[in-house]
């Protein structure tokens, strides 16, 4: 569920290959070179995205919006709730875009810094960039303008504040502009210790500072253990696939962590351990915890016991199959009907167990032929030779019965054929 406040920023599929979709960010930000996407994120969770090489809705272009703003308006229009507040940097913000976002049925309210030129900043809040003593005198100057009576906005606020130099912000969700007192620890050379330093900050900047980093958190979690670190030239679609896989893993980690926090559970994995467990599970599914939750953990070896060699087939523990009879072997409604499903992995592995195991299909055929209800069924010939195990069905079969069991629907006419296998 998307929270009331979220942020919008770009995310990049880094690639070093050649493609018409590739975007270059210059020599000072080479990590951004690649296929870029505008993404909505909430506390590190990537909610939705729109790649910049994809076409945009023509209706927004007809209204005078740029392709970048058209992508954002398309995502805002698909939000499930009304009245979200979105934080953006100066690349996205403009007064015209803020009015169009608020006029959507979802009533999205924009906040963030804005460039002073060609973005609709009113002249009454513009401040001159000063130097030296004049800059010290102007520091802390705050100018505010409110757009009233506009049908496409609700008291859109534009603020300019002089710090090291003037910066400008717009907001649709701030009810009033005021100064808030804050404090932070600062080292004192005279006292030789950290002391609390109190200062003033306007509430528009304060809210923006604490709500803008949702996309940055998602980017950091994705890039710190990225799989593209040691890869060089590759196709653009390979970069997209790896980006989607990494975003999915970050989203899964954030969902797991939030679920544990909501239910007062201990988070079982750190981010590194979570990514490592996924890597091991992709290489060998038997290492994932869900596969082995029903199997008892082996006891540690003692001095009197010798270490046993691992089995030849490292496979996950198989389920126990039901008893063989005409009902369970029914190809339509029987509990063993999956034996005919070709999409499952019916590969034979070595049977692990006692030496007295027999081919279950041989034993069923002997019982059906001899009518041995309540009688001890003798072991037919060939029932102990070349014995293998099917992990999907959980049964033991000889190699001669393997194809008959997995390919023939009605096994009753094949009883004599099965018993003839020696």
N, C-alpha and C positions, 0 to 999 in steps of 0.2 A: 504494500500500500504506500503510495507516494505521500510524503508528509506535506504540511502546508508550505514550508519553505524548501526550495531546492535550487540548484544552480545549473547553468548552461555554460559549456566551454567546449573546446575542440579536443578530440582524441585522435591519435595518429597511428596508422599501421606502418611502422618503419620498414623501409625496403631500400636496397641499393641497386636494384635492377632498373631497367628502362621501361617506362610506361607512359602513355599519354595522360593517365589519371594521377600521376605523381605530382606533388606540390613541393616546392623548395622554399624553406624558411630563411635562407641566407646562411652565411658562414658562421654566425654566432649562435645558431640554434639548429645544429644538424640533426639532433634527435627528432625534430619535427618534420624532417624530410620524409615524404611517403604519401600514402593515401589518407586523407583527413576526413573526419566525420564530426558533425555537431551533435553533441550528446547531452541528454538530461541525466543528472546523477543526484542521488540523495544519500549523503553520508557514506560515500564509497561504493554505493550500489548503482550500477549503470541501468537506468530505467528504460530508455529508448535512445535511438540514434538515427541519423540521416547522413549518408555519405555525400560529400560535396561533388562527386562526379556523377551523381544521379540527377535526372531532370526534376524540375520543380513544377508545382501547380501553376498553370498559366493565369489563373484568376488573381493571384497575388501580384504577378508581374503587371497585369492590366491596371491594378490599383496603384502602380508606381513604386512597389517594393522591390528591393534588390533580391537576387537569388538567395543570399545568405539569410535575409529576413523571411523570405518565403519558406525556407526549410524550417525555421523556428516556428512560424505561424502554423505550418502543417502539423508539427508535433504538439503545439499547444492546443489545437482544435481537437485532438484525439484524447485529451486527458479525461479521466472518468469523473472528476469532481470540479466544483466551481470555486473560484476565489484563491487559487494558489498564488504565492509570491515567489518570483524567480530572481536570483542574483546573477548578474552578468558583468563582464569587464567592458572597457571602452571600445572594444572591437565591435560589439553587437549593439550597444545602446544608442538610441536616438529618440527624439520626441515623437516623430511620426510613427516609429515602430511601437513605442509605448501606447500610443492611442489606438493603433490597430489591434494590439494584443488585448487591451481592455474591452474593445468592442466585440470580441469573440463571444460565443455563448458560454465559454468556460470562464470568462472574466479574469484573465491572467494579469497580475500586477507585477510590473518590472521595477527592479531596483539595481543601482550600481553606479560606477563611475562612467563619465561621458566625456567625449572630446568636445572642446569648446567651439571648434569650427565646423560648419556644414552639418551639424547634428541637431539644430534647433534650440540651442542654448540662448535664452533671452539676453539682450545687451545689458539689461539692468544689473545682472549678477557678474558680469565680466570684471576681472581684476587684472591690473597691470603687473607684469613680472618685474619685481624690483631687485636691487642689489644692495649689499652692505648694510649701512645703518637704516636706510629706508625700508629694507626687508624686515629688519628686527622690529621696527615700529608697526609694520603692517601685519606682523604675525598674529594669528588668532582672529583676523577680520572675517566675519561670517555674513554672507548676503543670501537672501532667500526670496524666491519668486514662486507664486502659486498660480496655476492655470485654472481659472474659474469660469463656469458657464459653458464648458465644452461638452458636447453630447457624447464624445468618444473617450472621455476621461472623467476621473473623479478626484478633483483637486490634485493634479499632478504637480509635485514639488520639485523645484530645481534649486540646488544649494551650491554655493562656492565658498571655499574656506582656504585661507592663506596659511600654509605651513612653511616648508622650505621654499615652496612656490605655490601658486594657486592651483587647486584641483576642483573639479566639478562633479556633482552627483545629481541623479534624478531618482525620485521615489514615488511609487503609487500607494504604498502601504504604511507610510509614516503619518500618524495622526497629528503630530506637532514636532517642531524642531527645537531642540533645547540642548544645553550643556549638561554633561553627566560627569561627576567626579569619580576618578579611578585612581588606583594606586598600584605600584609595581616595585619590587625590590631592586634597589640601586646600591652599588658599592660606594661607600664613603671612605675617602683616603684619610680624612682627619680622624674619624672614629674607628677605622680599620675593621669595619663590619658592614653588612648589608642593612640598609634602612629602607623603610617604606616611603617612596616618593609619590606624592599626590599631584595629579594633573587633571585637566579638563579635556574632554573629547565630546564632539557633538554626536547625538544618538544615531544619526544617519550613517556615519562612518563606523560606529561601533557595531551596529547590526550587520553591516556589510562584511566587516572583518570576520565575524563568527559564523557566517552562513555561506560564504563564497567558496570554501575549500572542498565542497562535496566532490567535484570532479577531480581536484588535485589528489584527494585521498585515493580515488579509484585508479588514477594514473600511476600513483606511487606503488600501490599494491600490485598492479599489473606489470610494471616495468622492473621492479626490484628482482624478480626471479623470472624474467621473460625468457622464452625459449628461442627468440631470435637473436640472442646476444652473440653467438658464435657462427651465425650464418651470414653468407655474403650475398651473391647475386642469385635471385630466384624470381619466379613468376609473381605477378601482382595478385593473382587469385590465391597463391600459396600464402602470401602475407595476410590477405583477408581471412583465410581459414584459421591461421595461427592467432590472429587478433581476436576472432570470435571465440576460440577455445580458451584463451587467457581471460577474456571478459567473463565467460561462463564460470570459470573456476573462481574468480574473484567474487562474483555474485553468490556462488554457492558458499564460499567462506563467510561472507557477510551475513547471509541468511542463518548459517549455523551459529555464528557468534551472537546474533541478535536473539535467536530462539533460546539459547542458553542463558542469556542475560534476563530475558523476560520471565523465565521459569526458575531463576536462581540456581541454575546448574553450573558446574565447573566446565569451562570451555575445554574440550578434550584435545584440541590441536592448536598449536600456534600456526601462524601463516606459513612458515617454512615447512613444518611437519605436515600440514594439510596438503600442500603442493607435492611434497615428497610421497605421501601416501597415494595420491592420485597417479603419480608417475609409476609407482610400483604396481598399482592395480591395472593400469593400462598395459604394462608389460606382462604381468601374471595376475589374472583375476583372483587366484586362490589366496593372495596375500591380503585382500580387502577384508575388513572385519565382518561384514555382513555374510560372507561366504562361510565363515568358520564359527558363527555364533552358537551353533548347536553342537559342535564337536568339543569334547572335553580337552582341556589343555594338558599336554603330556607332563608327567612328573619328571623332575630333574634326575639325572642318573646318579647313582650312588657308587661307592667304591667297589661294591661287590658285583655290580652289573656292568656289562660291557656295552659300549655304544654300538647301536645297531646302524647298519647302513640305510640310507634313505631309499624308499621304493623307487623302482625304475620309472614309474609314471607319476609325476608330481601333479595330481589332479585334486580338485576340491572334493570333500566328502560327498558321496552320492546318497540319495534317498533310498529308503527301503521299499521295494516293490511289493504290491499285494500278492496274495496267493494266486497261482495259476488255476483257472477253471474256465468254463465256457463263457461265463458272464464277464469276467475281467478281460478276456481275450476278444470280446466283441468289438469289431472295428468301428462301430458307431457310438455306443454308449458305455463301453467297458472302461475300467480304470487304466488299462494298458493300451488305450487307443492311440496314444502318442507315438507308439512304436512305428506307425505308418507315416508319421509327419517327417517329410524329407528336409524340412528347414532346420531340424534339430541336429545336433552333432552326435550321431550314433557311431562314433569311432570306437573300435574295441581297444581296451586297455587290459593289462595283466590283472587277473583276479587276485585280490588280496584277502586272505582268510585261511581257514583250516584246509587241510588236504582232503577232507571228506566231502568237499563241495562237488556237486554234479550239475550237469546241464538241466536247467529247469524245464525246458521244452521236451527233452527226452523223458523226464519223470512224468510230465503231464500226459504225454502220448501213451506211455505204458499204463498209467492209471486209467485212462479212458478206454483203452483196448481190453484190459483185464477186468474192468468193472470193480476196481479195488476200493470201494467205499468201506471204511472200517478195517480193511486188510492192509497188511504191510506190502507195499509195492516193491518188487525186486528192482535193483538197479539195472537198466538195460545196457547192452554193450555199446561202447563208444561214448557213454555219458560223462566220462572223466577225462577224455582225451582233448587236448588243445582247448582248454577252458579259458574263456575270456569274459570280461565284464563290460556292460554298457552303462555309462554314467548317467545318461538321460533317462533310461528306463529302470535302472537299478537292478538288473537281472544278470545272471550268469548263464552264458550260452557257450556251446562248442562252436568252433568255426564253421562246421558243416551246417549247423542250424541257423547261423547268423542271417543269411539272406532270406531264408524261409520266414523267420520270425518278423523281419522288418519289411517284407514286401508282400506277403500273402495275407489277405484280409481274413477269410474263413479258413482256419487251420484244421478243422475236423476232417476234411477229405485227405489231408496230408499226414495222417497219423502213421500209416504204414510206411510212407516215405521217410518220415523222421526216424522211426525205429530201425530202418534199414541202414542208417548211417552208422558206420563202425570206425 
